[in-house]
Amino acid sequence: MQLSRRTLLAAGGATVSGVLTAGAARAAEPDHRARSADEEVDGLLARAETLLTGGAFDPSDPDFATGVAALDATATGLWDALDRSVGRTALWADLAPLTAAGNFGQSYTRLRTLATAWATPGTSLSGDAEAAGALVSALRFTHDTAYHPGARESGNWWFWEIGAPRALMDCCVLLRGRLPAGDLADYLTVVDRFCPDADRRTNSPTLAETGANRTDKAVIVALRGLLGNDADKVASARDALSDVRDAGRNSLFRYTSSGDGFYEDGSFVQHGVVAYTGSYGTVLLGGAAYLLSLLAGSPWAVTDPRVSVMYDAVERSFAPVIFDGLMMDAVRGRAVSRERAGDHRDGTTAVAAILLLASGAPADRAARWRALAKGWLTRNRTTPFAALATLPQITLAKAVLDDPAVPAGARTTGSFVFADMDRVVHRRPGWACALSLSSRRISAYEAGNGENLHGWYTGDGMTYLYDGDGLGQYNDGFWPTVDPYRLPGTTVDTRERADLGTGDGTSTYRPANAVAGGAVLDGRHTAAAMEVTGAQGSTLRARKSWFLLDDAVVALGAGVTASDGRTVETVVENRNLGADGHGRLLVDGVPRPAGRGRTDRSGRAGWAHLEGTGGYVFPGTTALHVLRERRTGTWRAINTGADTGGSTDPVSRHYVTLWVDHGISPTDAGYAYVLLPGASAAATAVWSRSQPVRIVANDATAQAVEDRRTGLTAVHFWGAGSAAGITASGPASVLVRRRGARVSVAVADPGRTQTAVSVELPFRVRSSAASDGTVTLTPGARPVLTVAVGGSRGHTHRAELVR
């Protein structure tokens, strides 16, 4: 269906928030006059342009001035290096030959940056006729040389079907008043060749697109439809979000129970087996928010009532993994190796996507999200939002920051077990802890296309500690400089490993273990566990548990065994102290080690304290190894990707590393330590003496703690057995808390190997006050809870009992 275009909305004078608010209002009110199809299209293209440039803004505002200056600096550098000669063979010397997928893909991205600067007031290229002419010529040259319907896909499919066509369509939106009609027709034709719809992979027509890839393609198809005056194309983009073609099988507005997408427990998975909330999940959220906003109030507006799944995801999936505006690395997959996409930048993208989604969401949800965002924005003083955001993102943020009616929301608190992606997040008012686990269901890492070359142990129980007073731990040169064999929380075989993912395509590694996950009680306390099984070439086995409490994380290990003739270590901490290396370390009150680059074995250590981080307690004392060192690496060493590869510039950071050496080929070794985030040295010493949390079991059958302050007992059973007076008929994570006459119980089977688990309690229970339908109580002096765990995918079952 062909449509003609006329101007409806003037881009000048409109901001992102203004345009989208107007669109949302129009969607909510009856239309009292008919709008012609051409008015609709032109209005939506103007809206698309505003989403790229930010629309009209006050250039004297310091935040906008910073954004304009950043855009101008980048664009000026690209403009100066752009080859505009008649005989050119590439647009930029470092992106030759242009025919390589990564090179023409990145060339389009750079052209989009230049086109954005040309369309944005205040830049040195703004409205410049020479720049417009050069851009039109460069687009034609790239089409004729590399990206045209006659070309055949080679290399990374993403550049052909997503990266290049999205940047090309954005360029066409910005330059639509300057492009010759024939050029535009050619560009729409090449998009029809490589991204004809959002439902299928073009180079593999039987493969249905899912998750973030589907969203990306839907945006491309919508823009292609608007630029080509094709209502059917725009409708197909909208329908792709709901997967009308396949009756909703791959809808983005549904919960899944396997494979890609959002899960009801808040998990997000992409590539079938990778925990990806912070990377692909953010792309999906941003793309969906873009289309919902772009099409609002038009004949193609999204009306699927199941869009509530996307709304739920803001608080269920994203809020738990955003800490003061940064995105937790435990859910960023191979993106942690990208120099230009750290946790703060991906957090900025997620916050902006949430604010964009809020523009058309129900009022009560939008109000909560804006408060959340304001809290994130105001607390992050390490890397302010405006330093990373684009001008449209700054516009969205300022609308919230400048509104006194929007309160700054408090930090998210609570304990979250994302059973469907093997992640655990524990959040307290001043700190947070994230556990990155893996199993035969969820990969230990993803690598490929030159990315995440040293990600071997990132899914082996890596423990991330976030401190609200210092948000730079993982964003300040951590990944190129940290010892990848000594990631905090992991138990590792010290063998030398080869680089991962050096070829085309991505790959994942799923270990053989079943257990990864745990149970959460009252959204406050968690018992989590993972069985480590060494990758091919290693016989390492270890049973690891974590108990996440109000002010502490207790980590226990048992059954640490290997027979390869190599040393096995458990890493307690590997803390990035930054470029200057400040941070005093005490072991049992004594400063250690004396010099940098020196390893000390502390004998039997009872506790340690690292200034600016917190305390570490070793119940029963531990032979602790301590290393203070300056490490140097490069981003290039961990990422050589075509468009994400890092620089070869040396990066140096200081570290304090604490670990337990289990020796060569250990048999049934173990460990125990307690993390006290934010605790002072004095408080750590007191905690070590009083030990308010008691370890009551740590063996291959059960690992258990008792917190006398809260009446909590938490156990992970590796098989049938008893611990702390609690008996389980098989593997299970169990938490029991007594408060007067009431007892709260949480049970899960993180290994997903049982049909039912029976849990016997050591005290009388008279009745059940409330329980999940999967829980049956047999009351008495030794009450038994029978929990139907089969088919629950490792999720928690709850009961409230009366003594």
C-alpha positions in Angstrom: 0.0 0.0 0.0 1.6 3.3 -1.1 1.2 6.5 0.9 2.2 10.1 0.0 3.9 12.3 2.7 3.1 15.8 3.9 4.4 17.5 7.0 2.3 17.1 10.2 4.8 17.8 13.0 7.6 20.2 12.8 10.7 18.6 14.3 11.9 22.0 15.4 10.5 23.1 18.7 9.8 19.6 19.8 11.8 17.5 22.3 11.8 13.8 22.8 9.7 14.0 25.9 7.3 16.6 24.3 6.8 14.6 21.2 6.2 11.4 23.0 4.0 12.9 25.6 1.9 14.4 22.8 1.8 11.0 21.1 0.7 9.3 24.3 -2.0 11.8 24.9 -3.3 11.5 21.4 -3.4 7.7 21.8 -5.5 8.1 24.9 -8.1 10.5 23.4 -10.6 10.1 20.6 -9.6 11.5 17.3 -12.0 14.3 16.4 -10.8 14.8 12.9 -9.6 12.4 10.3 -5.8 12.4 9.6 -4.7 11.4 6.1 -2.3 8.6 5.7 0.4 11.0 4.4 0.1 13.2 7.5 0.5 10.2 9.7 3.7 9.1 7.9 5.3 12.5 7.9 4.5 13.0 11.5 6.0 9.7 12.5 9.2 10.4 10.5 9.5 13.7 12.3 9.1 11.8 15.6 11.8 9.3 14.5 14.1 12.3 13.8 13.5 13.7 17.2 14.3 10.3 18.7 17.7 10.6 17.1 18.6 14.2 17.8 16.7 15.1 20.9 14.7 17.8 19.1 14.8 21.4 20.3 16.7 22.1 23.5 18.4 25.0 25.3 22.0 25.0 24.2 23.0 27.1 27.2 22.0 24.3 29.5 25.2 22.7 30.8 24.0 19.1 30.4 22.9 19.7 26.8 26.1 21.7 26.1 28.1 18.7 27.3 26.1 16.4 25.0 26.5 18.7 22.0 30.2 19.0 22.6 30.7 15.2 22.9 28.7 14.7 19.6 30.6 17.5 17.9 34.0 16.1 19.0 33.2 12.7 17.7 31.7 13.9 14.5 34.5 16.3 13.8 37.0 13.5 14.1 35.0 11.4 11.7 34.6 14.2 9.3 38.2 15.1 9.2 39.2 11.5 8.5 36.4 10.8 6.0 37.9 10.2 2.5 35.9 12.5 0.2 38.2 12.0 -2.8 37.0 10.9 -6.2 39.1 7.8 -6.3 38.4 6.5 -2.8 38.2 2.8 -2.1 36.9 3.2 1.4 35.3 5.9 3.5 37.8 5.6 6.4 41.3 4.1 6.1 40.8 1.9 9.1 37.7 0.4 7.6 39.2 -1.0 4.4 38.2 -3.0 2.5 34.7 -1.6 2.6 33.3 -4.9 1.3 34.0 -6.7 4.6 30.9 -6.9 6.7 32.4 -5.3 9.8 33.8 -2.5 7.7 30.7 -1.4 5.8 28.6 -2.0 9.0 30.8 0.3 11.0 30.9 2.8 8.1 27.1 3.2 8.2 27.3 3.7 12.0 29.8 6.5 11.5 27.8 8.0 8.8 24.8 8.0 11.2 26.9 9.9 13.7 27.8 12.5 11.1 24.2 12.8 9.9 23.0 13.2 13.5 25.5 16.0 14.0 24.4 17.6 10.8 20.8 17.5 12.0 21.6 18.8 15.5 21.8 22.5 16.3 25.0 23.6 17.9 27.5 21.3 16.2 30.1 22.5 13.8 28.4 20.4 11.0 24.8 21.5 11.8 23.0 22.3 8.6 26.2 22.4 6.6 25.6 22.0 2.9 29.0 20.5 2.2 28.4 17.9 4.9 25.0 17.0 3.6 26.4 16.5 0.1 29.3 14.4 1.4 26.9 12.2 3.4 24.6 11.7 0.4 27.7 10.7 -1.7 29.1 8.4 1.0 25.8 6.5 1.3 25.7 6.0 -2.5 29.4 4.9 -2.5 28.8 2.4 0.2 25.7 1.0 -1.5 27.5 0.7 -4.9 30.7 -0.8 -3.4 29.5 -3.1 -0.7 25.9 -3.2 0.5 23.6 -3.8 -2.4 21.0 -6.4 -3.3 23.5 -8.3 -5.4 25.9 -8.8 -2.5 26.0 -12.2 -0.6 26.2 -12.4 3.1 29.7 -13.3 4.5 31.2 -13.0 7.9 28.9 -12.0 10.8 25.3 -12.1 9.7 24.4 -9.3 12.2 26.1 -6.6 10.1 24.1 -7.6 7.1 20.7 -8.0 8.7 20.7 -5.7 11.7 23.7 -3.4 12.1 24.0 -1.9 8.6 20.3 -1.6 7.7 19.4 0.1 11.0 22.1 2.7 10.7 21.2 3.1 7.0 17.5 3.7 7.8 18.4 6.2 10.5 20.6 8.1 8.0 17.7 8.2 5.6 15.4 9.6 8.3 17.8 12.4 9.0 18.7 13.1 5.4 15.3 12.5 3.9 14.9 16.0 2.6 18.3 15.8 0.8 18.3 12.3 -0.6 17.5 11.9 -4.3 14.4 9.7 -4.8 16.4 7.1 -6.7 18.9 6.8 -3.9 16.2 6.3 -1.3 14.6 3.7 -3.5 17.8 1.8 -3.7 18.4 1.8 0.0 14.9 0.6 0.7 15.5 -2.2 -1.8 18.7 -3.3 -0.1 16.9 -3.4 3.2 14.1 -5.5 1.6 16.9 -7.9 0.5 18.6 -8.4 3.8 15.9 -7.5 6.4 12.6 -8.0 4.6 10.7 -8.8 7.8 11.4 -9.2 11.5 10.2 -12.8 11.7 12.9 -14.8 10.0 16.7 -14.8 9.7 17.4 -14.0 6.1 20.4 -16.2 5.7 18.5 -19.1 7.3 14.8 -18.7 6.4 13.6 -21.5 8.7 15.1 -19.8 11.8 12.6 -17.6 13.6 14.0 -14.4 15.1 13.6 -14.1 18.9 14.3 -11.6 21.7 16.4 -8.6 21.0 17.1 -9.6 17.3 13.4 -9.6 16.6 13.0 -6.2 18.2 16.0 -4.8 16.2 14.5 -6.1 13.0 11.0 -4.7 13.8 12.5 -1.2 14.2 14.3 -1.5 10.8 11.1 -2.7 9.0 9.0 0.0 10.6 11.5 2.7 9.5 11.7 1.2 6.0 7.9 1.2 5.9 7.6 4.8 6.8 10.4 6.0 4.5 8.8 4.0 1.6 5.2 5.0 2.4 4.3 1.4 2.8 1.6 0.9 5.4 1.8 -2.9 5.2 5.5 -2.8 6.1 4.8 -0.7 9.2 2.0 -3.0 10.2 4.2 -6.0 9.8 6.8 -4.4 12.1 4.2 -3.8 14.8 2.8 -7.4 14.4 6.3 -8.8 14.7 6.4 -7.7 18.3 3.5 -10.0 19.0 4.6 -12.6 16.4 1.3 -12.6 14.6 2.8 -14.7 11.8 3.4 -17.7 14.1 0.5 -17.2 16.5 2.5 -15.6 19.2 5.1 -18.3 19.5 8.0 -15.8 19.5 6.0 -12.8 20.8 8.1 -10.4 22.9 5.0 -9.9 25.0 4.8 -13.3 26.5 6.6 -15.2 29.2 8.7 -18.1 28.1 9.6 -21.3 30.0 12.6 -22.1 27.8 14.9 -20.5 25.3 14.9 -16.7 24.6 12.8 -14.1 26.3 11.5 -12.9 29.6 10.6 -15.4 32.3 8.1 -14.9 35.0 10.8 -15.0 37.7 12.5 -11.9 36.1 15.1 -13.8 34.2 16.0 -12.9 30.6 17.8 -15.3 28.3 19.2 -14.8 24.8 21.0 -17.3 22.5 19.0 -20.0 24.2 21.2 -20.4 27.3 22.8 -17.0 28.2 21.8 -14.7 31.1 21.5 -11.5 29.2 19.3 -9.0 30.9 22.0 -6.3 30.8 22.9 -6.6 27.1 20.4 -8.2 24.8 17.6 -7.6 27.3 18.3 -3.9 27.3 18.4 -3.9 23.5 15.0 -5.6 23.5 13.6 -3.2 26.0 14.9 -0.2 24.2 13.7 -1.4 20.8 10.2 -2.2 22.1 10.1 1.2 23.9 11.1 2.9 20.6 8.4 1.3 18.6 5.7 1.7 21.2 6.6 5.4 21.3 7.2 5.9 17.6 3.8 4.4 16.7 1.8 5.7 19.6 -1.4 7.5 18.5 -1.1 6.3 14.9 -3.0 3.7 12.9 -0.2 1.3 13.7 -0.1 1.8 17.4 0.7 -1.3 19.5 -2.6 -2.5 21.1 -1.6 -6.0 22.2 -2.8 -6.2 25.9 0.1 -8.5 26.6 2.4 -5.6 26.4 2.1 -5.7 30.2 4.8 -8.3 30.1 7.2 -5.6 28.9 5.9 -3.3 31.6 6.4 -6.0 34.3 10.0 -6.5 33.2 11.0 -3.0 34.3 10.6 -3.8 38.0 10.8 -7.6 37.8 13.8 -8.0 35.5 15.7 -4.7 35.3 15.4 -2.9 38.6 17.1 -5.7 40.6 20.2 -5.6 38.4 20.6 -1.9 38.1 22.6 -0.4 41.0 22.7 3.3 41.2 22.5 3.6 37.4 25.0 0.9 36.5 24.1 -2.5 35.0 25.5 -5.5 36.9 28.1 -7.4 34.9 26.7 -10.7 35.9 23.9 -10.2 33.3 26.0 -8.6 30.5 27.5 -11.7 29.0 30.3 -11.2 26.6 29.7 -7.4 26.6 31.9 -7.2 29.7 34.9 -7.4 27.3 33.8 -4.3 25.4 35.9 -1.3 26.2 33.3 1.2 25.0 30.4 -0.5 26.7 31.0 -0.7 30.4 28.5 -1.3 33.1 27.7 2.5 33.5 27.1 2.9 29.8 24.8 -0.1 29.5 23.1 1.1 32.7 22.6 4.5 31.0 21.0 2.7 28.0 18.7 0.7 30.2 17.6 3.8 32.3 16.9 5.7 29.1 14.9 2.8 27.7 12.8 2.7 30.9 12.1 6.4 30.7 11.2 6.1 27.0 8.8 3.2 27.8 7.3 5.4 30.6 6.2 7.9 28.0 3.3 5.7 27.0 2.9 3.4 30.0 -0.1 3.4 32.4 0.3 6.4 34.8 0.9 4.4 38.0 3.7 2.3 36.4 5.2 5.4 34.7 5.3 7.2 38.1 7.1 4.4 39.8 9.6 4.1 37.0 10.4 7.8 36.9 11.0 7.7 40.7 13.3 4.7 40.3 15.2 6.5 37.5 15.5 9.7 39.5 17.1 7.7 42.3 19.5 6.0 39.9 20.4 9.3 38.3 21.0 11.3 41.4 23.0 8.7 43.3 25.5 8.0 40.5 28.2 10.6 41.0 31.0 8.3 39.8 30.0 8.5 36.1 27.1 11.0 35.7 24.4 10.1 33.3 25.0 13.1 31.1 28.6 12.1 30.5 27.5 9.0 28.7 24.0 9.7 27.4 23.0 10.9 23.9 21.0 14.1 23.5 17.7 12.3 23.3 18.5 10.4 26.5 19.5 13.6 28.2 16.2 15.1 27.3 14.3 12.2 28.9 16.4 12.3 32.0 16.1 16.0 32.5 12.3 15.9 32.3 12.5 13.7 35.4 15.3 15.5 37.2 13.7 18.9 36.8 10.3 17.8 37.9 9.8 18.4 41.7 6.7 16.2 41.7 8.9 13.2 40.9 10.6 11.8 44.1 14.0 10.1 44.0 13.3 6.5 44.6 15.3 4.6 47.2 17.6 1.8 46.2 16.0 -1.5 45.5 16.4 -3.9 48.4 15.6 -7.6 48.7 16.9 -11.0 47.6 16.3 -12.4 44.1 16.9 -15.9 42.8 16.6 -15.8 39.0 16.3 -19.6 38.7 15.7 -19.5 35.0 19.0 -17.9 34.3 21.2 -19.2 37.2 21.7 -15.8 38.8 21.3 -14.6 42.3 21.1 -10.9 43.4 21.1 -9.8 47.0 20.5 -6.1 47.8 20.8 -4.2 51.0 20.4 -0.5 51.5 24.2 0.2 51.2 25.5 -2.7 49.1 24.6 -5.5 46.7 26.0 -8.9 45.9 25.5 -10.8 42.6 26.3 -14.4 42.0 27.0 -15.7 38.4 26.3 -19.4 38.3 26.0 -21.9 35.5 24.7 -25.4 34.8 23.7 -27.8 32.1 20.9 -25.4 31.4 22.6 -22.0 31.5 26.1 -21.4 30.0 29.1 -20.5 32.1 30.1 -18.0 29.4 29.5 -16.9 25.9 32.4 -15.9 23.6 32.8 -15.4 19.8 33.5 -13.0 17.1 36.7 -12.1 19.0 34.8 -11.2 22.2 35.2 -12.3 25.8 38.5 -14.2 25.1 39.2 -14.8 28.8 35.7 -15.4 30.2 36.5 -19.0 31.3 35.4 -18.7 34.9 32.8 -15.9 34.9 30.0 -18.4 35.4 31.7 -20.5 38.1 30.3 -18.7 41.0 31.9 -15.3 40.4 30.8 -13.0 43.2 30.3 -9.3 42.5 30.2 -6.9 45.4 28.8 -3.4 44.8 29.3 -0.6 47.3 27.1 2.5 47.0 30.0 4.7 48.0 32.2 3.5 45.1 30.7 2.5 41.7 33.9 2.1 39.7 35.0 -1.4 40.7 34.1 -3.1 37.5 34.0 -0.1 35.2 37.5 1.2 35.9 39.7 -1.0 33.8 38.7 -4.2 35.7 38.3 -6.7 32.9 41.6 -6.0 31.0 43.6 -6.1 34.2 42.1 -8.6 36.6 43.7 -12.0 36.8 41.1 -14.0 34.9 42.2 -17.2 36.8 41.3 -15.5 40.1 37.8 -14.1 39.8 36.3 -13.5 43.3 34.1 -16.4 44.5 35.4 -19.0 42.1 37.1 -22.3 42.8 39.5 -23.0 39.9 42.0 -25.4 38.5 45.1 -23.3 37.8 45.8 -24.8 34.4 46.6 -22.5 31.5 43.7 -21.8 29.2 43.6 -20.9 25.5 41.7 -17.8 24.3 38.0 -18.3 23.7 35.9 -17.2 20.7 38.6 -16.2 18.3 36.6 -17.3 15.2 33.4 -16.1 13.6 30.1 -16.7 15.3 29.4 -17.1 19.0 29.6 -20.2 21.2 28.6 -21.1 24.7 29.8 -23.6 27.3 27.4 -25.4 29.6 29.0 -27.5 32.3 27.7 -30.9 33.3 26.4 -30.0 36.8 22.7 -29.9 37.5 22.7 -27.7 40.7 22.8 -23.9 40.3 20.3 -21.7 42.1 18.6 -21.7 45.4 15.7 -20.6 47.6 14.7 -17.2 48.8 12.7 -16.5 52.0 10.4 -13.5 52.3 12.4 -11.7 49.6 15.1 -11.1 52.3 17.4 -14.1 52.7 18.7 -16.6 50.2 20.5 -20.0 50.3 22.2 -20.6 46.9 24.4 -23.4 45.7 26.4 -24.5 42.7 28.3 -27.7 42.0 31.4 -26.9 40.0 32.5 -29.4 37.4 35.7 -28.7 35.6 35.7 -28.0 31.9 37.2 -30.6 29.5 40.7 -31.4 30.6 40.0 -30.9 34.3 38.7 -33.3 36.9 37.9 -30.6 39.4 34.7 -31.0 41.5 33.5 -28.7 44.3 30.2 -28.1 46.1 29.7 -24.5 46.9 27.0 -22.7 48.8 26.3 -19.0 49.7 24.0 -17.7 52.4 23.0 -14.2 51.8 21.9 -12.4 55.0 21.1 -8.9 56.3 24.7 -7.8 56.7 26.8 -10.7 55.5 27.4 -13.3 52.8 28.6 -16.7 54.1 30.4 -18.8 51.5 31.1 -22.5 52.1 32.9 -25.1 50.0 33.1 -28.8 50.4 34.2 -31.8 48.4 36.9 -29.8 46.6 38.6 -32.6 44.6 40.8 -33.0 41.6 43.4 -35.4 40.3 45.2 -33.5 37.5 48.4 -32.7 39.4 47.7 -29.0 39.5 47.0 -26.6 42.3 43.3 -25.7 43.0 42.4 -22.4 44.6 39.3 -20.7 46.0 39.4 -17.0 45.5 37.9 -14.9 48.3 38.5 -11.5 46.8 40.3 -9.8 43.9 39.6 -6.1 44.5 40.4 -3.4 42.0 42.0 -0.6 43.9 42.2 1.7 40.9 45.2 3.4 39.3 46.7 4.7 42.6 46.3 1.5 44.6 45.2 3.0 47.9 43.4 0.9 50.4 44.9 -0.5 53.6 44.6 -4.2 54.1 44.6 -5.7 57.7 44.9 -9.3 58.5 44.0 -10.0 62.2 44.7 -6.3 62.8 48.1 -6.3 61.1 48.8 -4.4 57.8 49.5 -6.9 55.0 51.4 -7.4 52.8 54.3 -5.1 53.4 55.1 -4.4 49.7 53.4 -4.4 46.4 53.9 -7.4 44.2 54.5 -9.5 47.2 52.5 -12.6 48.2 52.1 -13.4 51.9 50.8 -16.6 53.4 49.2 -15.5 56.6 49.2 -18.7 58.4 45.9 -19.1 60.3 43.9 -15.9 59.6 40.8 -15.2 61.6 39.7 -12.0 59.8 40.8 -9.4 57.3 39.7 -5.9 56.4 40.2 -3.9 53.2 39.7 -0.2 53.5 36.9 1.1 51.4 35.4 -2.4 50.8 34.6 -4.2 54.1 35.5 -7.2 56.2 36.3 -10.9 55.7 35.9 -13.4 58.4 37.4 -16.9 58.4 35.5 -19.1 60.9 37.9 -21.5 62.6 40.7 -19.6 60.9 42.1 -20.2 57.4 45.5 -20.5 55.8 45.0 -17.3 53.8 47.1 -16.2 50.9 47.4 -12.4 50.2 48.8 -10.7 47.1 49.0 -7.0 46.5 50.1 -6.3 42.9 50.0 -3.9 40.0 48.6 -5.5 36.9 48.8 -4.3 33.3 46.8 -5.5 30.4 45.0 -4.2 27.3 41.4 -4.3 26.1 42.6 -5.8 22.9 43.8 -8.9 24.7 40.2 -9.7 25.7 38.3 -8.4 22.7 39.4 -8.3 19.0 35.8 -7.9 17.6 35.3 -6.2 14.3 33.2 -3.4 15.8 33.9 -3.9 19.5 37.6 -4.6 19.6 39.6 -2.8 22.3 42.7 -0.7 22.1 46.2 -1.9 22.5 47.0 0.9 25.0 48.3 -0.5 28.3 45.9 -0.3 31.3 47.3 -0.6 34.8 45.4 -1.1 38.0 46.3 -2.2 41.6 44.7 -5.2 43.2 44.4 -7.0 46.5 43.8 -10.7 46.1 42.8 -13.1 48.9 42.6 -16.8 48.3 42.7 -20.3 49.8 45.2 -22.8 48.4 43.8 -26.3 48.4 47.1 -27.7 47.2 47.9 -30.0 44.3 45.2 -32.6 43.4 43.2 -32.0 46.6 40.8 -34.6 48.0 37.6 -33.5 49.8 39.0 -30.1 50.7 36.9 -27.2 51.9 36.7 -23.6 52.8 34.6 -21.1 54.8 34.6 -17.4 54.7 32.2 -14.5 55.4 31.9 -11.3 53.5 30.9 -8.2 55.5 30.4 -5.5 52.9 31.0 -2.0 54.2 32.0 -3.1 57.7 34.7 -1.3 59.5 37.8 -3.0 60.8 36.5 -2.8 64.3 33.2 -4.2 63.4 34.9 -7.0 61.5 37.0 -7.9 64.5 33.9 -8.0 66.7 32.0 -10.1 64.2 34.9 -12.6 64.1 34.9 -13.0 67.9 31.1 -13.1 68.4 30.3 -15.0 65.2 26.6 -14.2 65.3 26.1 -16.5 62.3 27.2 -20.1 63.1 28.3 -22.6 60.5 26.7 -25.9 61.5 27.5 -28.1 58.5 30.0 -27.9 55.7 30.4 -31.3 54.0 29.5 -33.1 50.8 26.0 -33.9 52.2 24.9 -30.5 53.6 26.1 -26.9 54.1 24.2 -24.9 56.7 24.3 -21.8 58.8 22.3 -20.4 61.8 21.7 -16.7 62.2 20.8 -16.4 65.9 19.9 -12.7 65.5 17.0 -13.3 63.1 16.1 -16.9 64.0 17.1 -18.1 60.6 18.4 -21.5 59.7 19.5 -22.1 56.1 20.7 -25.3 54.6 21.6 -26.6 51.2 21.3 -30.4 51.0 23.3 -32.1 48.3 21.4 -35.3 49.0 19.2 -36.9 51.7 20.5 -36.0 55.1 20.2 -33.9 58.3 21.7 -30.6 59.3 20.9 -28.1 62.0 18.0 -30.3 63.1 16.4 -30.3 59.7 16.1 -33.4 57.6 15.5 -33.6 53.9 14.7 -36.6 51.7 16.8 -35.4 48.9 18.7 -32.4 47.3 17.1 -29.1 48.2 17.8 -25.6 49.4 15.8 -24.9 52.7 15.4 -21.8 54.8 13.5 -21.7 58.1 12.8 -18.7 60.2 11.1 -18.7 63.6 9.5 -15.6 65.0 7.4 -16.3 68.1 4.6 -18.6 67.2 5.1 -18.2 63.4 7.5 -20.1 61.2 8.4 -19.2 57.6 9.8 -21.9 55.3 11.2 -21.7 51.8 12.2 -24.8 49.7 13.7 -25.2 46.2 15.3 -27.9 44.2 17.9 -25.9 42.2 19.1 -29.1 40.5 15.6 -29.9 39.2 16.2 -33.6 39.7 13.4 -34.4 42.2 9.6 -34.9 41.9 9.0 -34.2 45.5 11.1 -33.3 48.6 10.1 -34.0 52.2 11.5 -31.6 54.9 11.2 -32.5 58.5 11.5 -29.7 61.1 12.9 -30.1 64.7 10.0 -28.4 66.6 6.3 -28.8 66.9 4.0 -27.2 64.3 0.2 -27.2 64.8 -1.0 -25.9 61.4 -0.4 -24.0 58.2 -1.4 -20.4 58.1 -0.7 -20.1 54.3 1.3 -22.0 51.8 1.8 -22.5 48.1 -0.4 -25.2 46.5 2.7 -27.3 46.1 3.3 -27.6 49.8 1.5 -30.1 52.1 2.0 -30.1 55.9 1.8 -33.1 58.2 1.7 -31.4 61.6 3.0 -32.7 64.9 6.1 -32.8 67.2 8.3 -33.5 64.1 6.3 -31.9 61.4 6.9 -32.8 57.7 6.5 -30.6 54.7 6.1 -32.4 51.4 6.9 -30.1 48.5 6.0 -31.0 44.9 9.1 -29.6 43.3 8.8 -31.4 40.0 8.3 -29.1 37.0 8.9 -26.0 39.0 12.2 -25.2 37.3 14.1 -24.6 40.6 11.7 -21.9 41.9 11.0 -21.4 45.5 8.0 -23.0 47.3 6.8 -21.2 50.5 4.8 -22.0 53.6 3.8 -20.0 56.7 3.3 -22.2 59.7 1.9 -21.9 63.3 3.7 -23.4 66.2 
